[in-house]
């Protein structure tokens, strides 16, 4: 906090200056504010002009954009605003940030894995076609028994042992029916699971992780998380989602790592996204693009943000921007830094300058810049009644028994 004896100019975060003290920001979600009507920036987890909206629980690190609450979804959430949760049947609890689609655990199917396979299947593509059967079973719905003396059989034909054929998506398989290599676009023990459409050329690892993402605006193991809308060209790091951020339309230039404006297009705006207006009392309505502090104040205003008025006792020439001290006083009968002290009544007509020095001279038998001294009673009075000049020197000599310019020294001569 920065304050003078009569003014407060800057406060710690969460407060704004009013006269001689720092007042708490009106809205609890404010991180910084310059007055009581709005917020300049929000505390993490809040957004809106008055920071009264809470970022959705699905926002990554609970951080969202102050303007509209938009955010990058954390794992397990999708949709506009990241308020919808991925299905618990999605592998690794991850899904497409745009529509919630995902790769399913065995036993479930559907774009969002919302459906359960028939109890006779271990895995399926829909409600009528199994892709994996329990041991000893085969057929579209796994309802037929293998006749292979307890050994495995082909899921489609039921053929045993030597005549066992690999599933169509396998390029090679073991004698137990497990695929040892899959055709492009498939993965899993039986190569029945399809690689995500988000994978480049539908290519993925044995566990379904994409080699590369088909769209540069997605990232993650399965390329199913959308890059932030603030990323330049909506592209981001394949694995982390980090990206150089594009500038807001109000920015002239910005920091690519945070998106914060380093220069506003309009000199009358300030803030991380140039979302705030400089105080109208700033000269030409211009201010520091980061803090909002004015470079100079219009006459009659004072303070770092020019949001406080000069004392009404100041003249039209105004006051000092930082201290609030008057350049001159509106009344010739007052003085002081803030023109709040009356001139001495020993000044003629009680008139003085801002420093308290009498401008029209002193009343009878007073002297000095502020007429605070009294002429010696040992001076002989003149016809006008004034006994000394403005230095305290007697004008008409001393009364008997006193000497010196101001007649304050007793005479050593004794008259006989």
N, C-alpha and C positions, 0 to 999 in steps of 0.2 A: 504494500500500500504506500502511495506517495501523497503526502498531505502537507499543506502549509498551516499557518496559524488559523486561517479562516477559510481554506478551500481544500478539497480532496480531488486529486486529478487522475489517479489510477488505482485499481483495486485488484486483489487476487481473483483467480477464476471463481465464478459463481456469484460475484458481487459487481456492482457498478457504482460510480461516484455520484453523490448528491451533496452539494455544499461541503460541509466539514466531516462527512462520514461516508462509509461504504455501505450501501444498502444491498441486501441479498436479492438475487435475480428472482423475478416474480414466479417463474415456472421452474419446478424442481428438476426437469430434464435438461435445463440449460447448462452448458459447460462454460460459456462466456456470454455476456450480454453487455450492451452499452447503455441501455435504458430499461425501463420496466415493462415495455410493450411487446418485446419480441426477444428471440435468442439469436446470437451471432453464430454459435456452434453448439451442437448437442453433445451430451454425455454419451459414451458408448452404449448402444442398445436403444437409443431413442431417435426419433425423426419428426419433421414437421416444423412450421414457422415458430411454434412455441414449444417444440420438442415434447409434445404431449402424447405422441404415438409411440408404442413399443415395437421395436423390430421383431419380426416373426421368429419363433423358436427355431425354424429351419434355416435361418440365415447363418452363414459361416461366421463363427466367433461372435454371433449376435450383433454383427455390425451391418448397418444398411445406409443407403444414401439419404442425406438429410432432406433432399427435395421431395422424393416420392416414396421412400421406404424400400426401393428395389435393392436386391442383394444377390450375392452368389450363394447357392444352396450348399449346405453341408451334407455329408453322406447320409442317405436315408430319407431325404426330402426332395420334393419336386414341385413344379407348377409355378405360376406367377406369384411372387412373394414367398415362395418356398414354404407354404403352409400345409401341403399335403405330404403324407408319409408314404415311402415305398412299401410295397407288400413285404411281409415277413418271410415270404417264400422266394423273394429275389435273392440270388447268390450274392453273398457279401453285403447284403442289405443296401445295394446300390441300384439305382435306376436312372433312366433318362430324365434330366432336369426339366425337359419340356413337357413330356406326357406320361412319365412314370413307367414306361415299358422297360422290361428287364429280362435277363436270363434266369430261368427257374431252377430250383432244386428238383431233384427227381421226385416224381409223384404229383407234380403240378404243371399246369399249362395255361395258355392265354397270354395276351400282350403284357398284362401286369401280374401274371401267375395267380390270377384270382380263382381259377378252377382247379379242382382236385381230380386226379385220374381215378378210374374205376379201381375198386379194391383188388381186382384180379391182376392189375398192372403194377409194375415197379416204376415205370415211367411211360409217358404217352405223348402224342402230338395233339390229340383232341379226345372227345368222349367216345370215340369209336375205334381208335387205332393205338394199340400199345406199341412201344418201341423197346421195352425191356420187360421180360417175364421172370417170375420167380423160377428158381431151379426146378427142372422137370416139367415145365409148362411151355407151350408155344401156341401160336395162332394170333389173329388180329386183336382178340380180347383175352389172350392167355388162358383159354378155357380147355385146351387140349393137353393131354398128358403125353410126354415124350415116352417112347418105348425103346429106351436105350440102356436098360439095366442100371438105372440111376445116373447115367452119364448125361451130358448136355445134348441138346438137339437144336437144329436150326429154327429160329423163331418164326420163320415164314413157312417152311416146308415140314418141319419135324424130323428131318433126316438126322441120323446119328453119326457120331464118331468120324470115321474116315471120309464119309460123304458130306461132312459138315461144310457148309459154305459161309464165307464171311458176309456180314451185313453189307448192303450195297454201298454204304458210305465208307467202308474200310478199304484200304489198299493192301493191307495184310493183317492177319490175325492169328492168335494162338489156337491150339486145339481145344481150348475151353470156351472159345467163342469171343474172347476179349480181343478187340482191335489193337494192333501194335502200331498202326499208322492210319491216319484219316485222310480222306480226300479233302481238297481245299474247301473251306467253308464249314467244316464240321469238327467237333471235338468230343472228348469224353471216352469212357471205357468201351462203348459200343458205337462211337462216332455218330450218335443219334442226335446230339445237341448241335444246333447251328450257331456259328459264330455271329456276333452282333453285326447288324447292318452298318454300324458305325465303324467297324474295322475296315481298313483299306483292303479291297479285293476279297472281303469276307475272310481274311486270314487271321488266325488266332493260335495261341499256344494250346497245349494239351488241357489246361484248366480254363480255357475260354478267354484269357487275357489277350487283347489285340496286340499285333505286332506294331501296327501304326493306326492312327485314326483317319478315317475316310474324310471327315469334316474337320477343318482346322479350328472350328469354333467349339470343339468338344475336347475333353481330357479325362483322365482316370484309367483304371485297369481295363474297363470295358468301353471306354470312349463314350460314356453315357452321361457325363456331367457337362453342362453348358458353361463355356467361358463367360466371364462377367460381361455385361452389356457395356461396361466402361473400357474394355480392352480395345486397343486400336485394331480396326478391321475385324473385331470380334475373334481374334486369334490369341491363343495362349500356350503356355508350356504344356507339352503332351502329358506330363505326369503330375506336375504341381498345380497347374492352372494359373500360374503367375504370368503377368504380361505387362508391357508398357501401356499405360492408360492414356486414353484420348482426352483432350481438353474439353471442358464444358463449353457450350456455345458462348458463354459470357467471358471466357478467358481469351486473352490475346496470346499468352504462353502459359505453360503449366509444367509441373514436375511429373515426368512420365512414370515414376515409381509410385506416387500417391494420387495423382490426378488433381492435386491442389493447384490453383491458379498462382502463377508467379507474377502475372501482370493482367489487369482487367482491361477489357476493350473500352469501357467507359471509365473515365477518371473519377466519376461520381459514385463508383461502386467499390466494395471491398469484401473481404472474407475468403474462406477456402475455395468457394465456388463463385466468388464475386456476387453473392446473393443478397448482400446488404447495401443500403444506400448511405452515403456519407451524410453527416448532419448538414441541413440546409444553412446553418450558421457558419460553416466552413467557407472561407473565401473561394468563390467560384464553385462551391459544393465539391471540392476535391479533397482527398485525404489519403493517408497511407493505405495501400491496397491490402495489407495484412491485418493491421490493428484497427483501422478506421480513425486513427488520430488525425486531426486537422493539421495542415501545414501552417495555417494562419486563420485567425477568426475575424469575422465581420465586426465592425464597430458595435460595442455594446455587449459582446459575448466573450467568454473566457473559459479556460479549461482545455484539457487535451482533446476533448471531443467538441469543444465550443458549445456545450450544452448547458452552460451556466451564464447568467447575466452579470455584467459589471454592476457595481453598486450604483444605485440611482443618484448618489451624490457625486459620481464622476461626471465630468463635462462630456460634450459630444465627441471629444477626441478619444474616448474609450479608456481601456485599461490594458495592462500587460497580460498577454495570453496565458503565461504560466502562473504568475503570482496573483493576478487579479488586481494589482495595484493601479490606482487611477493615474492617468497621464497628467491630468489637471482636475481641479474641482469645479463643479457647476456654480457653487456659491463662494463669494469672496470672504464669507464669514466662517468658513470651515477649512480644515487642513488635515494632514495625515495621509498615510498610504491609501486608505480607503475613504478619505475625506469625511471621516466620522468624528473628528474632534473640532470643537468650536475654537475660533481665534480668541486670543486673550482679550479681556475687556480693557486692558491697558493700551491696546492698539487704537488709534483714532478710528472711529466708526466700526470698531471690532473687525477690521479688514486685514487679511494676511495672505501670504502665498501658501502653496501646498506644504511647505516645510515649517509653516507657523510663523515666519518672519513678517513683521508688520510692513504693509506696503504703503501706508499713508502717514507713517510716523507714529510717535507716542503721545499719549495724553500728557497733561502738564506734570512736570517733575518726575518723569519716567524716561529711561533710556535703555539702549541695548537692542539687538536684532529683533527680539520678541518683546521688548519693552518691559522686561521682568525686573529691572533694577530701578531703584528709587534714588533721585538726586540727594546728596548729603544735605541735612538740615543746617549745616554750617555754611552753606553757600548763601550769599546775599541775593535776594530775589530781584528780578528785573521788573521793568514796568508791566510786562505781560504776565508776571507771576512765575515764569519758568526760570529755575535756578541753575541748570546745567545743560551742556550740549549733548549730542548723541553718543559721546564717549564718556560721559559722567563728569566732565570738567566744568568747574563753576564758571558762569558767564560774567559775574559782577564782583568777583573777589570773595574773601571769606569774612565771616563774623569775627570780632576780636577774640584772640586766643587760639585761632586755628590757621594752619598754613597748608600748602600743597595744592596741586591742580584740582583735587576734589575736596579740599578743605577738611580732610578727615584726620590730619595730623595736628595734635595739640601743640601750641606755642610754648617754648621754654622761657620766653621773656616775661618777667613779672613787672607790671607798672606800679610805681611808687608815687 
